[in-house]
């Protein structure tokens, strides 16, 4: 395996476990993700895209699912060898995630400033004063007016679109090697969707991060990918370069 491959998935099979039958959700999934590469995963709803993300990050309940295969980080560490707790600890340091409803990561009972500064202190190991200044800058970069005042507000005082953008910005913090984005802009209008997509692209380019972008939208996938895998009924049926679309 070449040195620049940061993630390799080999023969991944995920099945539901119950008394009556064993139903495969992911069937023999294999792919690689290189350092700094943008890999798109496209398919209709129900093809297993989100289950793939949960499998890679240790969020799939192992008591409800049987998982076999290998998920290799930098060719050495097989994430499936960890128990769920240690896998989550490992992936939380190495993999950032942007979910479909990123606004839901915000605690409705805590001010925005507290949530952003604590995340910065934990992930970037900076002082509280520096974290606060950076928090204000984050809101400014999101085009939220009067950022220094608004940062002291609670989530309910922001619109749904604003909360989604703040949640996405929180998901980009830290020094992870990989970013997995699962339909992160579906609840945003066209203008804010483009702004967030551009922000994600800048972030991964500036930090040389690998991106796994999951979507059902071919236009978005084309914008966010160098290489694309197409999923259907839990299988990869096609792989191509984005420029060939």
C-alpha positions as CSV (number, residue, x, y, z in Angstrom):
1,X,0.0,0.0,0.0
2,X,1.4,3.4,-0.9
3,X,2.3,5.9,1.8
4,X,-0.3,8.5,0.9
5,X,-3.3,6.3,1.5
6,X,-4.8,7.4,4.8
7,X,-7.9,5.2,4.8
8,X,-8.4,1.8,3.2
9,X,-11.7,-0.1,3.5
10,X,-11.5,-3.8,2.6
11,X,-14.4,-6.2,2.0
12,X,-16.6,-4.3,4.5
13,X,-19.9,-6.1,5.1
14,X,-22.6,-4.7,7.5
15,X,-25.7,-6.8,8.3
16,X,-28.6,-6.4,10.6
17,X,-28.8,-9.1,13.2
18,X,-32.1,-10.6,14.3
19,X,-33.6,-14.0,15.0
20,X,-35.3,-14.4,11.6
21,X,-32.7,-13.3,9.1
22,X,-29.4,-11.7,8.4
23,X,-29.9,-8.8,6.0
24,X,-26.9,-7.2,4.3
25,X,-26.9,-3.4,4.3
26,X,-23.3,-3.0,3.0
27,X,-22.0,-5.8,0.7
28,X,-18.3,-6.2,0.2
29,X,-17.4,-2.5,0.1
30,X,-13.8,-1.7,-0.7
31,X,-12.1,1.6,-1.5
32,X,-9.1,3.8,-0.6
33,X,-8.8,7.4,0.4
34,X,-5.6,9.3,-0.2
35,X,-4.1,12.1,1.8
36,X,-5.7,15.4,0.6
37,X,-8.1,13.6,-1.7
38,X,-11.8,14.4,-2.1
39,X,-13.8,11.2,-2.5
40,X,-17.5,11.4,-3.3
41,X,-20.0,8.7,-2.4
42,X,-23.3,9.0,-4.4
43,X,-26.5,6.9,-4.4
44,X,-30.2,7.1,-3.8
45,X,-31.7,7.0,-0.4
46,X,-31.5,3.6,1.2
47,X,-28.3,2.5,-0.6
48,X,-26.2,2.4,2.6
49,X,-24.3,5.7,2.3
50,X,-25.1,6.8,5.9
51,X,-24.5,3.3,7.3
52,X,-21.0,3.5,5.7
53,X,-20.3,6.7,7.5
54,X,-21.5,5.3,10.8
55,X,-19.3,2.2,10.3
56,X,-16.2,4.3,9.6
57,X,-16.7,6.3,12.8
58,X,-17.7,3.7,15.3
59,X,-21.2,5.0,15.7
60,X,-23.0,1.9,14.4
61,X,-24.4,-0.1,17.4
62,X,-22.6,-3.4,17.3
63,X,-25.3,-5.2,19.2
64,X,-27.7,-4.5,16.3
65,X,-25.3,-5.0,13.4
66,X,-22.7,-7.5,12.4
67,X,-19.6,-5.9,10.8
68,X,-16.8,-7.8,9.1
69,X,-13.9,-6.7,6.9
70,X,-11.2,-4.2,7.6
71,X,-11.0,-0.4,8.0
72,X,-7.3,0.5,8.0
73,X,-6.0,3.9,9.1
74,X,-2.6,4.7,7.5
75,X,-2.2,1.0,6.7
76,X,-1.6,0.0,10.2
77,X,-4.6,0.4,12.6
78,X,-7.7,-1.7,11.9
79,X,-10.5,0.3,13.4
80,X,-12.7,-2.7,13.6
81,X,-10.3,-4.3,16.1
82,X,-11.3,-1.7,18.7
83,X,-14.2,-2.0,21.0
84,X,-16.9,0.7,20.4
85,X,-15.6,3.0,23.1
86,X,-12.0,3.0,22.0
87,X,-12.9,3.2,18.3
88,X,-15.0,6.3,19.1
89,X,-12.1,7.8,21.0
90,X,-9.6,7.1,18.2
91,X,-11.9,8.3,15.4
92,X,-13.0,11.5,17.3
93,X,-9.3,12.6,17.1
94,X,-8.7,11.5,13.5
95,X,-12.0,12.0,11.8
96,X,-14.4,15.1,11.8
97,X,-18.0,14.7,10.8
98,X,-20.6,17.0,9.4
99,X,-24.1,15.5,9.6
100,X,-27.3,16.2,7.8
101,X,-28.7,18.2,10.7
102,X,-25.6,19.8,12.1
103,X,-27.7,22.3,14.0
104,X,-28.6,19.5,16.4
105,X,-25.1,19.3,17.8
106,X,-25.7,22.7,19.5
107,X,-26.9,22.6,23.1
108,X,-30.1,24.7,23.3
109,X,-29.4,25.7,26.9
110,X,-25.9,27.1,26.5
111,X,-24.7,30.3,24.8
112,X,-23.0,29.9,21.4
113,X,-19.8,31.5,22.7
114,X,-19.4,28.8,25.4
115,X,-20.0,26.0,22.9
116,X,-17.5,27.2,20.4
117,X,-14.8,28.2,22.8
118,X,-14.9,24.9,24.7
119,X,-14.7,23.0,21.4
120,X,-11.7,25.1,20.4
121,X,-9.9,24.7,23.7
122,X,-10.5,20.9,23.6
123,X,-9.6,20.4,19.9
124,X,-6.9,23.0,19.3
125,X,-5.4,23.3,22.8
126,X,-5.5,27.1,22.9
127,X,-6.2,29.5,25.7
128,X,-9.8,30.6,26.7
129,X,-9.0,34.2,25.6
130,X,-7.7,33.1,22.2
131,X,-10.6,30.7,21.8
132,X,-13.1,33.5,22.4
133,X,-11.4,35.7,19.8
134,X,-11.4,32.9,17.3
135,X,-15.1,32.2,18.1
136,X,-16.1,35.7,17.1
137,X,-14.1,35.4,13.9
138,X,-15.9,32.2,13.1
139,X,-19.3,33.9,13.2
140,X,-17.9,36.8,11.1
141,X,-16.7,34.3,8.5
142,X,-20.3,32.9,8.4
143,X,-21.5,36.4,7.6
144,X,-23.5,36.7,10.8
145,X,-23.7,40.4,11.5
146,X,-22.8,41.9,14.9
147,X,-20.9,38.7,15.6
148,X,-19.4,40.0,18.9
149,X,-22.9,40.6,20.3
150,X,-24.6,37.6,18.7
151,X,-22.0,35.2,20.0
152,X,-23.5,35.7,23.5
153,X,-26.9,34.5,22.3
154,X,-28.5,31.1,22.7
155,X,-29.2,28.8,19.7
156,X,-32.9,29.5,19.7
157,X,-32.1,33.2,18.9
158,X,-30.7,32.1,15.5
159,X,-32.5,31.0,12.4
160,X,-32.4,27.4,11.4
161,X,-30.0,28.2,8.5
162,X,-27.7,30.1,10.9
163,X,-27.7,27.2,13.4
164,X,-26.8,24.8,10.6
165,X,-23.9,27.0,9.5
166,X,-22.6,27.3,13.0
167,X,-22.9,23.5,13.5
168,X,-20.9,22.9,10.3
169,X,-18.2,25.4,11.4
170,X,-17.9,23.6,14.8
171,X,-17.5,20.3,12.9
172,X,-14.5,21.7,11.0
173,X,-12.6,22.6,14.1
174,X,-9.5,20.6,15.3
175,X,-6.7,18.8,13.5
176,X,-8.4,15.7,12.1
177,X,-6.9,14.0,9.1
178,X,-10.2,13.1,7.5
179,X,-13.5,14.9,7.2
180,X,-16.7,12.9,6.5
181,X,-19.7,15.0,5.3
182,X,-23.1,13.4,5.0
183,X,-25.5,15.6,3.0
184,X,-24.5,18.6,5.2
185,X,-26.2,21.4,3.1
186,X,-29.6,19.9,2.4
187,X,-31.5,22.3,4.7
188,X,-29.8,25.4,3.4
189,X,-30.9,27.7,0.6
190,X,-28.9,27.8,-2.6
191,X,-26.7,30.8,-1.7
192,X,-25.7,29.5,1.7
193,X,-25.2,26.0,0.3
194,X,-22.6,27.3,-2.1
195,X,-20.9,29.3,0.7
196,X,-20.7,26.3,2.9
197,X,-19.4,24.0,0.1
198,X,-16.7,26.6,-0.7
199,X,-15.8,26.8,2.9
200,X,-15.4,23.1,3.2
201,X,-13.2,23.0,0.0
202,X,-11.0,25.8,1.3
203,X,-10.7,24.1,4.7
204,X,-9.5,20.7,3.3
205,X,-7.1,22.4,0.8
206,X,-5.5,24.7,3.4
207,X,-5.1,21.8,5.9
208,X,-4.4,19.0,3.4
209,X,-7.4,17.0,4.8
210,X,-9.0,14.0,3.1
211,X,-12.7,14.4,2.4
212,X,-15.4,11.7,2.1
213,X,-18.5,13.5,0.8
214,X,-21.8,11.7,0.8
215,X,-24.7,12.9,-1.2
216,X,-27.5,12.0,-3.6
217,X,-27.0,15.2,-5.6
218,X,-24.7,14.8,-8.6
219,X,-24.1,18.5,-9.0
220,X,-22.8,18.8,-5.4
221,X,-20.8,15.6,-5.7
222,X,-19.1,16.9,-8.8
223,X,-18.1,20.1,-7.0
224,X,-16.9,18.4,-3.9
225,X,-15.0,15.4,-5.4
226,X,-11.9,14.4,-7.3
227,X,-13.1,10.8,-7.5
228,X,-16.5,9.3,-7.1
229,X,-17.9,5.9,-6.1
230,X,-21.5,5.1,-7.0
231,X,-23.5,2.9,-4.6
232,X,-26.6,0.9,-5.3
233,X,-28.3,-1.6,-2.9
234,X,-25.4,-1.6,-0.5
235,X,-22.7,-2.2,-3.2
236,X,-20.3,-0.1,-5.1
237,X,-21.3,-0.5,-8.7
238,X,-19.1,2.1,-10.4
239,X,-16.0,4.3,-9.7
240,X,-14.9,7.3,-11.8
241,X,-13.0,10.6,-11.8
242,X,-15.2,13.7,-11.3
243,X,-13.8,15.2,-14.5
244,X,-15.2,12.3,-16.5
245,X,-18.8,13.1,-15.5
